[in-house]
Amino acid sequence: MSIDMYPQNRLIILLAFLLPLLFASCSTNRDPEPVDHYAAQGTYVYDEGTGTLSWDITSSTFPTDCGLSVGIEEFTVVVTDTNLLLTSVTNPGEDLPPFHRDPPGTPGDITGAWHLVEASGGTYEVIFDVDGSTFAVNGFDITC
């Protein structure tokens, strides 16, 4: 009996040669793409009544042209249930794009995590702790 008499044998032989090649090219042991991560932290004072925020960045790994350098910056703030708008008082014209939170929170309450996604795909996260005094900013694959 030859192989030609049983067509399923051809399939088995073909698969025996092809499957190892397919699985070798689909390895799951590859390292993930690197992600640039920057972080800043410090303290803040927020006055809901006047709509002002002062943050003091005490440490930062952000590139200097990103504007998140060590030091104090003042903002006027509008906080809705889903949006955080920061207008710089310290550096007029260098306002930040709106940050968003989901699920919605309480208008006027700045605490919690806020997110911003750039058109380039980079993301920012600002977290104002409920202790009312500390905050952190994280940036991933951002462009400045």
DSSP file (Angstrom, degrees, kcal/mol; ACC not computed):
  #  RESIDUE AA STRUCTURE BP1 BP2  ACC     N-H-->O    O-->H-N    N-H-->O    O-->H-N    TCO  KAPPA ALPHA  PHI   PSI    X-CA   Y-CA   Z-CA
    1    1 A M              0   0    0      0, 0.0     2,-0.2     0, 0.0     0, 0.0   0.000 360.0 360.0 360.0 135.7    0.0    0.0    0.0
    2    2 A S    >   -     0   0    0      1,-0.1     3,-1.2     0, 0.0     4,-0.4  -0.602 360.0-107.5-104.9 169.5    1.3    3.4   -0.9
    3    3 A I  G >  S+     0   0    0      1,-0.2     3,-1.5    -2,-0.2     7,-0.3   0.813 113.8  69.0 -62.9 -31.0    0.6    6.8    0.7
    4    4 A D  G 3  S+     0   0    0      1,-0.3    -1,-0.2     5,-0.1     6,-0.0   0.737  88.2  64.4 -63.5 -22.0   -1.5    7.7   -2.4
    5    5 A M  G <  S+     0   0    0     -3,-1.2    -1,-0.3     1,-0.2    -2,-0.2   0.740 104.6  46.8 -74.0 -21.2   -4.2    5.2   -1.4
    6    6 A Y    X>  -     0   0    0     -3,-1.5     3,-1.7    -4,-0.4     4,-0.7  -0.849  65.0-173.3-124.5  94.2   -5.0    7.1    1.8
    7    7 A P  H >> S+     0   0    0      0, 0.0     4,-1.4     0, 0.0     3,-0.6   0.799  83.8  65.5 -58.4 -30.4   -5.4   10.9    1.2
    8    8 A Q  H 3> S+     0   0    0      1,-0.2     4,-2.1     2,-0.2     5,-0.1   0.798  93.0  62.5 -63.9 -25.8   -5.6   11.6    4.9
    9    9 A N  H <> S+     0   0    0     -3,-1.7     4,-2.6    -6,-0.3    -1,-0.2   0.878  99.3  54.0 -65.3 -36.9   -2.0   10.4    5.3
   10   10 A R  H <X S+     0   0    0     -4,-0.7     4,-2.6    -3,-0.6    -1,-0.2   0.917 108.6  49.2 -61.9 -41.6   -0.9   13.3    3.0
   11   11 A L  H  X S+     0   0    0     -4,-1.4     4,-2.8     2,-0.2     5,-0.2   0.913 111.0  49.2 -64.1 -42.5   -2.7   15.7    5.3
   12   12 A I  H  X S+     0   0    0     -4,-2.1     4,-2.2     2,-0.2    -2,-0.2   0.920 112.9  46.7 -63.7 -43.8   -1.0   14.2    8.4
   13   13 A I  H  X S+     0   0    0     -4,-2.6     4,-1.1     2,-0.2    -2,-0.2   0.907 113.0  49.8 -65.5 -41.0    2.4   14.4    6.8
   14   14 A L  H  X S+     0   0    0     -4,-2.6     4,-2.3     1,-0.2     3,-0.5   0.925 112.5  46.9 -63.1 -45.4    1.8   18.0    5.6
   15   15 A L  H  X S+     0   0    0     -4,-2.8     4,-2.5     1,-0.2    -1,-0.2   0.866 104.6  61.3 -64.8 -36.0    0.7   19.0    9.1
   16   16 A A  H  < S+     0   0    0     -4,-2.2    -1,-0.2    -5,-0.2    -2,-0.2   0.828 113.6  36.6 -60.5 -31.0    3.6   17.3   10.7
   17   17 A F  H  X S+     0   0    0     -4,-1.1     4,-0.6    -3,-0.5    -2,-0.2   0.822 121.4  43.7 -89.0 -34.9    5.9   19.6    8.8
   18   18 A L  H  X S+     0   0    0     -4,-2.3     4,-2.3     2,-0.2     3,-0.4   0.877 100.6  64.3 -82.9 -38.6    3.9   22.8    8.9
   19   19 A L  H  X S+     0   0    0     -4,-2.5     4,-2.7     1,-0.2     5,-0.3   0.901 100.2  51.2 -58.0 -45.6    2.7   23.0   12.5
   20   20 A P  H  > S+     0   0    0      0, 0.0     4,-1.7     0, 0.0    -1,-0.2   0.886 111.7  49.5 -59.8 -34.4    6.1   23.4   14.0
   21   21 A L  H  X S+     0   0    0     -4,-0.6     4,-1.3    -3,-0.4    -2,-0.2   0.906 111.6  48.2 -68.5 -40.8    6.8   26.2   11.6
   22   22 A L  H  X S+     0   0    0     -4,-2.3     4,-0.6     1,-0.2     3,-0.3   0.934 113.4  46.1 -65.1 -46.1    3.5   27.9   12.4
   23   23 A F  H >< S+     0   0    0     -4,-2.7     3,-0.6     1,-0.2    -1,-0.2   0.829 107.4  58.1 -68.8 -30.7    4.0   27.7   16.2
   24   24 A A  H >< S+     0   0    0     -4,-1.7     3,-0.7    -5,-0.3    -1,-0.2   0.849 107.2  48.0 -66.2 -33.0    7.6   28.8   16.0
   25   25 A S  H 3< S+     0   0    0     -4,-1.3    -1,-0.2    -3,-0.3    -2,-0.2   0.568 109.2  55.0 -84.4  -7.6    6.5   32.1   14.4
   26   26 A C  T << S+     0   0    0     -3,-0.6    -1,-0.2    -4,-0.6    -2,-0.1  -0.104  74.4 159.9-114.2  33.8    3.7   32.6   17.0
   27   27 A S    <   -     0   0    0     -3,-0.7     3,-0.4     1,-0.1    -3,-0.1  -0.292  31.3-159.2 -61.0 137.6    5.8   32.5   20.1
   28   28 A T  S    S+     0   0    0      1,-0.2    -1,-0.1     0, 0.0    -2,-0.0   0.310  77.6  85.1 -96.5   6.7    4.2   34.1   23.2
   29   29 A N        +     0   0    0      2,-0.1    -1,-0.2     0, 0.0     2,-0.1   0.221  61.3 122.7 -93.6  15.6    7.5   34.5   24.9
   30   30 A R        -     0   0    0     -3,-0.4     0, 0.0     1,-0.1     0, 0.0  -0.464  69.2-108.8 -76.7 148.9    8.4   37.8   23.2
   31   31 A D        -     0   0    0     -2,-0.1    -1,-0.1     1,-0.1    -2,-0.1  -0.528  38.7-109.8 -71.9 142.2    9.1   40.8   25.3
   32   32 A P        -     0   0    0      0, 0.0    -1,-0.1     0, 0.0     3,-0.1  -0.306  43.7 -84.8 -68.2 158.7    6.3   43.5   25.2
   33   33 A E        -     0   0    0      1,-0.1     2,-0.0    -2,-0.0     0, 0.0  -0.381  54.9-103.0 -60.0 139.2    7.0   46.7   23.4
   34   34 A P        -     0   0    0      0, 0.0     2,-0.5     0, 0.0    -1,-0.1  -0.363  33.6-153.4 -66.4 146.1    8.7   49.2   25.7
   35   35 A V        -     0   0    0     -3,-0.1     2,-0.5    -2,-0.0   105,-0.0  -0.985  13.1-131.0-122.3 126.9    6.6   51.9   27.2
   36   36 A D        -     0   0    0     -2,-0.5   105,-2.5   106,-0.0     2,-0.4  -0.659  29.6-171.1 -75.0 127.0    8.0   55.3   28.3
   37   37 A H  E     +A  140   0A   0     -2,-0.5     2,-0.3   103,-0.2   103,-0.2  -0.985   8.6 179.8-125.7 128.0    6.8   56.1   31.8
   38   38 A Y  E     -A  139   0A   0    101,-2.6   101,-2.5    -2,-0.4     2,-0.3  -0.913   6.3-168.3-122.6 152.2    7.2   59.4   33.5
   39   39 A A  E     +A  138   0A   0     -2,-0.3    22,-2.6    99,-0.2    23,-0.4  -0.997  10.7 179.1-144.0 146.1    6.0   60.3   37.0
   40   40 A A  E     +AB 137  60A   0     97,-2.4    97,-3.1    -2,-0.3     2,-0.3  -0.986   9.4 176.1-140.0 148.2    5.7   63.4   39.2
   41   41 A Q  E     +AB 136  59A   0     18,-2.1    17,-2.2    -2,-0.3    18,-1.6  -0.979  15.1 118.8-148.8 162.9    4.4   63.8   42.7
   42   42 A G  E     -AB 135  57A   0     93,-1.9    93,-2.1    -2,-0.3     2,-0.3  -0.943  53.7 -57.3 174.8-152.9    3.9   66.4   45.3
   43   43 A T  E     -AB 134  56A   0     13,-1.8    13,-3.1    -2,-0.3     2,-0.3  -0.807  40.0-164.8-119.1 159.3    1.3   68.2   47.4
   44   44 A Y  E     - B   0  55A   0     89,-2.0     2,-0.4    -2,-0.3    11,-0.2  -0.976  15.8-154.6-143.3 157.5   -1.7   70.3   46.4
   45   45 A V  E     - B   0  54A   0      9,-2.4     9,-2.4    -2,-0.3     2,-0.5  -0.989  18.6-174.4-130.2 122.2   -4.2   72.8   47.9
   46   46 A Y  E     - B   0  53A   0     -2,-0.4     2,-0.7    86,-0.3     7,-0.2  -0.972  11.0-165.3-121.2 128.8   -7.6   73.0   46.2
   47   47 A D  E  >> - B   0  52A   0      5,-2.8     4,-1.8    -2,-0.5     5,-1.5  -0.909   1.4-171.9-113.7 103.1  -10.2   75.6   47.1
   48   48 A E  T  45S+     0   0    0     -2,-0.7    -1,-0.2     1,-0.2    31,-0.1   0.851  83.4  59.5 -62.2 -34.5  -13.5   74.5   45.6
   49   49 A G  T  45S+     0   0    0      1,-0.2    -1,-0.2    -3,-0.1    -2,-0.0   0.882 118.0  27.8 -63.5 -40.5  -15.1   77.8   46.6
   50   50 A T  T  45S-     0   0    0     -3,-0.3    -1,-0.2     2,-0.1    -2,-0.2   0.556 103.7-124.9 -98.4  -9.6  -12.7   79.9   44.6
   51   51 A G  T  <5 +     0   0    0     -4,-1.8    26,-3.3     1,-0.2     2,-0.4   0.887  62.5 138.8  67.9  38.9  -12.0   77.3   41.9
   52   52 A T  E   < -BC  47  76A   0     -5,-1.5    -5,-2.8    24,-0.2     2,-0.4  -0.907  32.8-170.8-120.0 147.8   -8.2   77.5   42.5
   53   53 A L  E     -BC  46  75A   0     22,-2.4    22,-2.9    -2,-0.4     2,-0.5  -1.000   3.4-172.5-134.7 134.4   -5.6   74.8   42.7
   54   54 A S  E     -BC  45  74A   0     -9,-2.4    -9,-2.4    -2,-0.4     2,-0.4  -0.993   9.9-174.0-124.4 122.7   -1.9   75.1   43.7
   55   55 A W  E     -BC  44  73A   0     18,-2.5    18,-2.4    -2,-0.5     2,-0.6  -0.947  14.0-157.5-119.6 145.0    0.3   72.2   43.3
   56   56 A D  E     -BC  43  72A   0    -13,-3.1   -13,-1.8    -2,-0.4     2,-0.6  -0.926  11.8-152.5-117.7 102.5    3.9   71.8   44.4
   57   57 A I  E     +BC  42  71A   0     14,-2.9    14,-1.9    -2,-0.6   -15,-0.3  -0.663  16.1 178.4 -77.9 118.5    5.7   69.2   42.4
   58   58 A T  E     +     0   0A   0    -17,-2.2     2,-0.3    -2,-0.6   -16,-0.2   0.664  67.7  15.0 -97.8 -19.5    8.4   67.8   44.7
   59   59 A S  E     +B   41   0A   0    -18,-1.6   -18,-2.1    10,-0.1     2,-0.3  -0.979  65.6 173.2-152.7 145.9    9.9   65.2   42.3
   60   60 A S  E     -B   40   0A   0     -2,-0.3   -20,-0.2   -20,-0.2    10,-0.1  -0.982  26.1-173.8-154.8 138.7    9.5   64.6   38.6
   61   61 A T        +     0   0    0    -22,-2.6   -21,-0.1    -2,-0.3     8,-0.1   0.281  55.6 120.0-109.2   5.9   11.0   62.3   35.9
   62   62 A F  S    S-     0   0    0      6,-0.4     5,-0.1   -23,-0.4    -2,-0.1  -0.393  77.2 -97.4 -67.9 146.4    9.2   64.1   33.1
   63   63 A P    >   -     0   0    0      0, 0.0     3,-2.2     0, 0.0     5,-0.5  -0.352  36.3-114.3 -59.8 148.1   11.3   65.7   30.3
   64   64 A T  G >  S+     0   0    0      1,-0.3     3,-1.1     2,-0.2     5,-0.2   0.790 113.6  61.1 -59.9 -29.6   11.8   69.4   31.0
   65   65 A D  G 3  S+     0   0    0      1,-0.2    -1,-0.3     2,-0.1    -3,-0.0   0.467  88.8  73.6 -79.4   2.0    9.8   70.4   27.9
   66   66 A C  G <  S-     0   0    0     -3,-2.2    -1,-0.2    76,-0.0    -2,-0.2   0.585 101.3-127.2 -87.3 -11.3    6.7   68.6   29.3
   67   67 A G  S <  S+     0   0    0     -3,-1.1     2,-0.3    -4,-0.3    -3,-0.1   0.546  78.5 112.6  80.9   6.3    6.1   71.4   31.8
   68   68 A L        +     0   0    0     -5,-0.5    -6,-0.4     2,-0.0     2,-0.1  -0.405  44.4 146.5-107.3  55.7    5.9   69.1   34.8
   69   69 A S        -     0   0    0     -2,-0.3   -12,-0.3    -5,-0.2   -10,-0.1  -0.450  60.4 -79.0 -88.1 162.0    9.0   70.3   36.5
   70   70 A V  S    S+     0   0    0     -2,-0.1     2,-0.2   -10,-0.1   -12,-0.2  -0.369  90.6  66.3 -58.7 133.4    9.7   70.5   40.2
   71   71 A G  E    S-C   57   0A   0    -14,-1.9   -14,-2.9    -3,-0.1     2,-0.4  -0.822  84.1 -56.5 141.3-178.6    8.1   73.7   41.6
   72   72 A I  E     -C   56   0A   0    -16,-0.3     2,-0.4    -2,-0.2   -16,-0.2  -0.765  41.6-178.7 -99.9 138.2    4.8   75.4   42.3
   73   73 A E  E     -C   55   0A   0    -18,-2.4   -18,-2.5    -2,-0.4     2,-0.4  -1.000  13.2-148.5-136.6 139.6    2.1   76.1   39.7
   74   74 A E  E     +C   54   0A   0     -2,-0.4    15,-3.0   -20,-0.2    16,-1.4  -0.841  18.4 178.7-108.4 142.2   -1.2   77.8   40.2
   75   75 A F  E     -CD  53  88A   0    -22,-2.9   -22,-2.4    -2,-0.4     2,-0.4  -0.966  30.3-131.7-136.3 152.2   -4.4   77.1   38.2
   76   76 A T  E     -CD  52  87A   0     11,-2.5    11,-2.6    -2,-0.3     2,-0.4  -0.872  40.3-154.1 -94.0 145.4   -8.0   78.1   38.0
   77   77 A V  E     - D   0  86A   0    -26,-3.3     2,-0.4    -2,-0.4     9,-0.2  -0.947  26.0-169.6-131.5 139.7  -10.1   75.0   38.0
   78   78 A V  E     - D   0  85A   0      7,-1.9     7,-2.7    -2,-0.4     2,-0.5  -0.996  15.2-172.2-122.7 123.8  -13.5   73.8   36.7
   79   79 A V  E     + D   0  84A   0     -2,-0.4    29,-1.3     5,-0.2     5,-0.2  -0.951   8.1 171.8-121.1 112.7  -14.5   70.4   38.0
   80   80 A T        -     0   0    0      3,-2.7    25,-0.2    -2,-0.5    28,-0.1  -0.359  55.0 -86.3-100.1-171.2  -17.6   68.8   36.6
   81   81 A D  S    S+     0   0    0      1,-0.2    24,-3.2    -2,-0.1     3,-0.1   0.791 126.2  12.8 -68.1 -24.9  -18.8   65.2   37.2
   82   82 A T  S    S+     0   0    0     22,-0.2    19,-1.7     1,-0.1     2,-0.4   0.527 118.4  65.8-127.0 -10.7  -16.6   64.0   34.3
   83   83 A N  E     - E   0 100A   0     17,-0.2    -3,-2.7    31,-0.1     2,-0.5  -0.913  48.6-164.9-125.1 145.6  -14.2   66.8   33.3
   84   84 A L  E     -DE  79  99A   0     15,-2.3    15,-2.3    -2,-0.4     2,-0.5  -0.978  11.8-169.7-124.8 114.8  -11.3   68.6   34.9
   85   85 A L  E     -D   78   0A   0     -7,-2.7    -7,-1.9    -2,-0.5     2,-0.5  -0.931   1.7-169.7-109.6 121.4  -10.3   71.9   33.2
   86   86 A L  E     -D   77   0A   0     -2,-0.5    10,-1.6    10,-0.5     2,-0.6  -0.947   3.8-172.0-114.8 118.6   -7.0   73.4   34.4
   87   87 A T  E     -D   76   0A   0    -11,-2.6   -11,-2.5    -2,-0.5     2,-0.2  -0.949  27.1-125.3-110.1 119.3   -6.1   77.0   33.3
   88   88 A S  E     +D   75   0A   0     -2,-0.6     5,-0.3     3,-0.2   -13,-0.3  -0.437  29.6 176.0 -70.2 128.9   -2.6   78.0   34.3
   89   89 A V  S    S+     0   0    0    -15,-3.0   -14,-0.2    -2,-0.2    -1,-0.2   0.752  85.0  52.2 -92.1 -36.6   -2.3   81.2   36.3
   90   90 A T  S    S+     0   0    0    -16,-1.4   -15,-0.1     1,-0.3    -2,-0.1   0.893 124.0  25.3 -66.9 -42.2    1.5   80.8   36.7
   91   91 A N  S >  S-     0   0    0    -17,-0.3     3,-2.3     3,-0.1    -1,-0.3  -0.709  86.6-150.8-125.6  78.3    2.2   80.2   33.0
   92   92 A P  T 3  S+     0   0    0      0, 0.0    -3,-0.1     0, 0.0    -5,-0.0  -0.176  82.3  24.4 -52.7 138.2   -0.6   82.0   31.0
   93   93 A G  T 3  S+     0   0    0     -5,-0.3     2,-0.1     1,-0.0    -4,-0.1   0.296  97.4  95.8  88.9  -9.5   -1.3   80.3   27.7
   94   94 A E    <   +     0   0    0     -3,-2.3    -3,-0.1    -6,-0.1    -5,-0.1  -0.333  55.0 159.2-106.5  49.5    0.1   76.9   28.9
   95   95 A D        -     0   0    0     -2,-0.1    -8,-0.2    -7,-0.1   -20,-0.0  -0.345  39.4-119.2 -71.9 152.7   -3.2   75.5   29.8
   96   96 A L        -     0   0    0    -10,-1.6   -10,-0.5     1,-0.1     3,-0.1  -0.676  27.9-108.0 -90.9 146.0   -3.7   71.7   30.1
   97   97 A P        -     0   0    0      0, 0.0   -11,-0.2     0, 0.0    -1,-0.1  -0.276  54.5 -78.1 -63.0 161.2   -6.2   69.8   27.9
   98   98 A P        -     0   0    0      0, 0.0     2,-0.3     0, 0.0   -13,-0.2  -0.364  43.3-146.4 -66.3 139.1   -9.2   68.6   29.7
   99   99 A F  E     -E   84   0A   0    -15,-2.3   -15,-2.3    -3,-0.1     2,-0.3  -0.710  13.9-151.6 -98.1 156.0   -8.9   65.5   31.8
  100  100 A H  E     -EF  83 115A   0     15,-2.9    15,-3.3    -2,-0.3     2,-0.4  -0.914   7.1-158.0-129.2 154.0  -11.8   63.0   32.2
  101  101 A R        -     0   0    0    -19,-1.7     4,-0.1    -2,-0.3    13,-0.1  -0.993  13.4-138.8-132.3 145.1  -13.0   60.6   34.8
  102  102 A D  S    S+     0   0    0     -2,-0.4   -20,-0.1    11,-0.2    -2,-0.0  -0.934  86.7  39.5-147.3 120.0  -15.1   57.5   34.5
  103  103 A P  S    S-     0   0    0      0, 0.0    -1,-0.1     0, 0.0     0, 0.0   0.422 107.1-108.7 -76.7 162.2  -17.3   56.7   36.3
  104  104 A P        -     0   0    0      0, 0.0   -22,-0.2     0, 0.0     2,-0.1  -0.189  36.8-161.8 -59.0 151.7  -18.5   60.2   36.9
  105  105 A G        -     0   0    0    -24,-3.2     5,-0.1   -25,-0.2     7,-0.0  -0.296  35.2 -59.9-115.1-157.6  -17.9   61.9   40.2
  106  106 A T    >   -     0   0    0     -2,-0.1     3,-2.3     3,-0.1    -1,-0.1  -0.786  55.6-109.9 -92.9 128.5  -19.3   64.8   42.1
  107  107 A P  T 3  S+     0   0    0      0, 0.0   -27,-0.2     0, 0.0   -26,-0.1  -0.313 106.5  22.3 -54.5 136.7  -19.0   68.2   40.5
  108  108 A G  T 3  S+     0   0    0    -29,-1.3     2,-0.7     1,-0.2   -28,-0.1   0.156  94.9 113.4  90.8 -18.9  -16.5   70.3   42.4
  109  109 A D    <   -     0   0    0     -3,-2.3    -1,-0.2     1,-0.1    -3,-0.1  -0.787  40.7-178.4 -92.2 112.3  -14.7   67.3   43.9
  110  110 A I        +     0   0    0     -2,-0.7    18,-0.3    -3,-0.1    -1,-0.1   0.640  45.1 110.2 -84.4 -15.6  -11.2   67.0   42.5
  111  111 A T        +     0   0    0     16,-0.1     2,-0.2    19,-0.1    18,-0.2  -0.236  57.0  41.5 -67.6 150.6  -10.2   63.8   44.3
  112  112 A G  E    S- G   0 128A   0     16,-2.8    16,-2.3    -7,-0.0     2,-0.4  -0.665  95.7 -37.0 114.0-169.1   -9.7   60.6   42.4
  113  113 A A  E     - G   0 127A   0     -2,-0.2     2,-0.4    14,-0.2    14,-0.2  -0.799  47.8-171.8-101.2 133.3   -8.1   59.6   39.1
  114  114 A W  E     - G   0 126A   0     12,-2.8    12,-2.4    -2,-0.4     2,-0.3  -0.945   8.3-157.6-122.4 143.2   -8.3   61.7   36.0
  115  115 A H  E     -FG 100 125A   0    -15,-3.3   -15,-2.9    -2,-0.4     2,-0.4  -0.912  12.7-174.3-128.4 150.1   -7.2   60.6   32.5
  116  116 A L  E     - G   0 124A   0      8,-2.1     8,-2.7    -2,-0.3     2,-0.5  -0.990   7.9-161.4-140.5 130.1   -6.1   62.3   29.3
  117  117 A V  E     - G   0 123A   0     -2,-0.4     6,-0.2     6,-0.2     5,-0.1  -0.966  16.4-142.2-114.8 121.9   -5.4   60.5   26.0
  118  118 A E    >   -     0   0    0      4,-3.3     3,-1.6    -2,-0.5    -2,-0.0  -0.355  25.3-112.3 -75.3 159.8   -3.3   62.4   23.4
  119  119 A A  T 3  S+     0   0    0      1,-0.3    -1,-0.1     2,-0.1    -2,-0.0   0.818 119.9  59.0 -59.0 -30.2   -4.0   62.2   19.7
  120  120 A S  T 3  S-     0   0    0     23,-0.1    -1,-0.3     2,-0.1     3,-0.1   0.561 123.6-105.1 -76.8  -7.9   -0.7   60.4   19.4
  121  121 A G  S <  S+     0   0    0     -3,-1.6    -2,-0.1     1,-0.4    21,-0.1   0.279  76.8 134.7 101.2 -10.7   -1.9   57.7   21.8
  122  122 A G        -     0   0    0     -5,-0.1    -4,-3.3    19,-0.1    -1,-0.4  -0.360  41.1-148.9 -67.8 153.5    0.1   58.8   24.9
  123  123 A T  E     -GH 117 140A   0     17,-2.3    17,-2.8    -6,-0.2     2,-0.4  -0.956  12.6-162.7-130.0 147.4   -1.8   58.9   28.2
  124  124 A Y  E     -GH 116 139A   0     -8,-2.7    -8,-2.1    -2,-0.4     2,-0.4  -0.934   4.3-167.9-120.0 148.2   -1.7   61.0   31.3
  125  125 A E  E     -GH 115 138A   0     13,-2.4    13,-2.8    -2,-0.4     2,-0.5  -0.988   0.3-169.5-135.8 127.7   -3.2   60.1   34.7
  126  126 A V  E     -GH 114 137A   0    -12,-2.4   -12,-2.8    -2,-0.4     2,-0.5  -0.975   4.9-167.9-116.1 129.2   -3.5   62.6   37.5
  127  127 A I  E     -GH 113 136A   0      9,-2.9     9,-1.8    -2,-0.5     2,-0.7  -0.960   6.3-166.7-121.6 116.1   -4.5   61.2   40.9
  128  128 A F  E     -GH 112 135A   0    -16,-2.3   -16,-2.8    -2,-0.5     7,-0.2  -0.899  26.8-131.3 -98.8 113.7   -5.6   63.6   43.7
  129  129 A D    >   -     0   0    0      5,-2.3     3,-1.6    -2,-0.7     5,-0.1  -0.258  11.2-123.6 -65.7 150.6   -5.6   61.7   46.9
  130  130 A V  T 3  S+     0   0    0      1,-0.3    -1,-0.1     2,-0.1   -19,-0.1   0.621 103.2  81.6 -70.3 -11.8   -8.6   61.9   49.2
  131  131 A D  T 3  S-     0   0    0      3,-0.1    -1,-0.3     1,-0.1    -2,-0.1   0.638 102.0-128.9 -68.0 -10.1   -6.3   63.0   52.0
  132  132 A G  S <  S+     0   0    0     -3,-1.6   -86,-0.3     2,-0.2    -2,-0.1   0.623  88.5  65.6  77.4  13.2   -6.6   66.4   50.3
  133  133 A S  S    S+     0   0    0      1,-0.2   -89,-2.0   -88,-0.1     2,-0.3   0.597  83.3  61.3-140.3 -18.8   -2.9   67.1   50.2
  134  134 A T  E     +A   43   0A   0    -91,-0.3    -5,-2.3    -5,-0.1     2,-0.3  -0.866  49.6 173.1-119.3 151.7   -0.9   64.7   47.9
  135  135 A F  E     -AH  42 128A   0    -93,-2.1   -93,-1.9    -2,-0.3     2,-0.3  -0.957  13.0-156.4-146.5 163.8   -1.1   64.0   44.2
  136  136 A A  E     -AH  41 127A   0     -9,-1.8    -9,-2.9    -2,-0.3     2,-0.4  -0.993   2.9-157.6-142.9 146.6    0.7   62.1   41.5
  137  137 A V  E     -AH  40 126A   0    -97,-3.1   -97,-2.4    -2,-0.3     2,-0.4  -0.995  10.3-171.9-124.2 130.9    0.9   62.4   37.7
  138  138 A N  E     -AH  39 125A   0    -13,-2.8   -13,-2.4    -2,-0.4     2,-0.4  -0.970   1.8-167.9-121.7 140.1    1.9   59.5   35.4
  139  139 A G  E     -AH  38 124A   0   -101,-2.5  -101,-2.6    -2,-0.4     2,-0.5  -0.994   0.8-167.5-128.6 135.1    2.6   59.8   31.7
  140  140 A F  E    S-AH  37 123A   0    -17,-2.8   -17,-2.3    -2,-0.4  -103,-0.2  -0.982  72.2 -19.7-126.4 122.3    2.9   56.9   29.3
  141  141 A D  S    S+     0   0    0   -105,-2.5    -1,-0.1    -2,-0.5     2,-0.1   0.879  92.0 169.5  51.3  45.1    4.3   57.2   25.8
  142  142 A I        -     0   0    0   -106,-0.2     2,-0.4   -20,-0.1    -1,-0.1  -0.420  31.2-142.6 -86.7 160.3    3.7   60.9   25.8
  143  143 A T              0   0    0     -2,-0.1   -23,-0.1     1,-0.1   -21,-0.0  -0.975 360.0 360.0-119.2 138.6    4.8   63.6   23.4
  144  144 A C              0   0    0     -2,-0.4    -1,-0.1   -77,-0.0    -2,-0.0   0.394 360.0 360.0-113.2 360.0    5.8   67.0   24.7
